[in-house]
Amino acid sequence: MSISSEQAHRSWSMFFGWLLVGTLWMAGIASILSIGILVLALAGAATWFMSRRPDSRLGLPALVSIGGLPFFIRARMNGPAQGTVLSSNGGGGVTGGTYSNSWPWVAVGALFIVASVVAFLVTTRQRA
C-alpha cells in the first residue's frame, strides 16, 4: 500500500507547520525581555491550532530540528576567523579575541536537521 500524493503533501505540511511552531517558541523565549510575551502568545495559539489537527502527530519530528538552532547561532557569533584575531581601533589601541572553528557548530546543527528529517521519513514510511 502506498501513500497518495495528497497524504504525502499533508504530512510535509504538518512537518513545516510544527517547524514554524518550534521556531516561534524559540524566538519567544529568546526575546522574552522585549516582544517575547507577544511572540509566546502567538506560539501558544499556533501550538493549539496545530494540535487540534487530526494528523498533527505526523510533523512532530520537526521539533527535533529546532534543537540545532542554538548551534547555528553559536557558529554565527564565533567571529571573523579561527585563532587569535587582532584589530586596530583607530586610536592607537589594539583589540582582539580568540575564536574557534565554527564548522563543528554548524555540523552539530545540521545533524539535528538531518535527524528530524530522517525521523519524519521513518514515521511516515511506517504508516504506508
Number of C-alpha atoms within 10 A of each C-alpha: 5 9 12 10 9 9 13 13 12 15 20 18 15 22 23 15 21 26 19 18 24 22 18 21 21 20 16 21 15 13 15 14 9 10 13 18 14 13 20 19 14 16 21 15 13 19 18 12 13 18 14 10 10 8 13 18 15 20 26 20 22 27 21 19 20 22 19 20 18 15 20 20 13 14 19 14 11 16 16 12 12 13 12 10 13 11 10 10 10 7 6 6 8 10 9 11 11 12 15 15 14 19 12 13 20 19 15 17 22 17 15 20 21 15 15 22 18 14 17 20 16 11 16 17 11 7 10 9
